[in-house]
Every structure is written in structure tokens, then in C-alpha cells.
Amino acid sequence: MSSLDMLPLTKLDRLRMESSNNRELRDRFLNDPAGVLREAGFALSDSVNIQVIEDDETTHHITLPPFVGTDPAPQGPSSQPGSGPSTWECTTCTPTTPIAAGSLASLACV
């Protein structure tokens, strides 16, 4: 049993952690993030653009959700007719959505 098996992590968190120790996976994740996510069981639309950005010892990236103004309820894609349900507004509640990829929100939802 590895230490990863003992932690209550999402699939995305496990993938991110594994990429810190597996150079081949890391290189593939940087070059073809959508392909790696699909292999891991994530359902992604072809219209979604996934970018993986590599941190290093001196540079760390923090992602922000799209800006929707001061009141996100009446704005944004999920409130447009026919757009269906959306989870992009709250990455804290949706740790495995693409918007959370690389964000601290995926760790806060465990």
C-alpha cells in the first residue's frame, strides 16, 4: 500500500501527485493534458481547452475562475437559456472539473 492509498484525495489530486514522481507521466501531462485526463477517466468535451502549467522551486501558479462580476447568480454560462447545468462557478465544490486543475480548491474539498 502506497502513501497515496491512505490519503482521501480526488482522482485529479492523485494524478497531480503521481506526476510529481513519474517523469513520463509528467511529460505526457504537460504535452497532452486532455489525453492524460481522458485516460484517467475524466469525460472532457472536445471544445474544452486544458492547460497544465508546471511550477518550479521559485514560481508557483494560482488559477482563478472566470470573472462573473459581483453577483454570479444572474450571469455566466449556466444562466443562459439552453446551456444546461454548469459547475464552473464554484471550484471549491467541484474538485475534478477542468477549472480546478492545478488549483488549491481540489485540495480543500477532500
N, C-alpha and C positions, 0 to 999 in steps of 0.2 A: 504494500500500500504506500503510495507516494504522499507527500505532504499536501499536494493538491486535492487528493481524495478526502482529506479531513476538513477542508475549508468549505463553507457554504457559499460557493461562487456561481455566477451565471456562466452559460456556455461562452459568452463573449469574454468574460474575465479570464476563464481558463485558457482560451485561445491566446489572449494577450500575454498571459503569464508564460505559456508554453513558448511563445515566440521570443521571449527573453532568454531562453536557454537552447533553442533549436535554430541554428543559423539557416538551415534550408527552409524551414517554415517561415522564418522572419523575412528572408529574401523574397519568397513567393508572396507573402502577405503585403510587402511593400510594392511589388510589381503587379500583382493581380489580386487586390483585396476582395473584390466581388467574387472571384473564383474560389478563394480560400473560404470566404464566409458561406458560400453555397455548399462547398464540400463539408463544412461543419454543420450543415443542416438549416441554415438560415434561408428563408424564402425572400428573394430580392427581385424587385421589378427591374426590367432592363433599362427603365428610364432613371433609375437611381444611380447617382454618381457617388462612389465610395472613395475616399482618400485616406490613406494611412500615412501619418507623419511620424517620423522617428525622433524621439527625444534622445539627448545625449547627456553627458555629465554636467554641462553648463547651460543647456537650453531645454526648457520644458514647455509644452504647449497645453493650453486650456481652450476647449471648444465652447462656444456659446450657441444656444439655439437661435433660430431666425428671429429677428426683431418683429414684434407684432404690435407695438405701441403700448399704451398704458393699461388698456383693458383687452386682454387677448380673447375674451369670450366672443365678441361680435366680429372679430377679424380673423384672418388666416385661412388656410385652405380647408380646414374641417368645417367651417361655417358656410362655405359656398355650396349652393344647391347642386346635388348630384355628386359631390365629392366623396361622400361616404365618411365613415368614422376615421379619425386621424389620431395618432398618438405623439406627433412631433412637438406639441406644445409643452409637454412635461417629460423631460428626460429622466427625472427622478423616479417616475412611476413606470418607465419603460426602459429598463436597463439593456435590453437586447436589440433595440431599434438602431438603425444606422446612425442616427443623430447622436446616440450615446457612445458610439465607437470612439474610444480614446478619451472619454470624459470621466470625471470623477463620479458622476451620477451613477455609473454602473456599480461602483463600489458602495455607494450609500444605500442601495436598495436591497442589499443582501439580507 
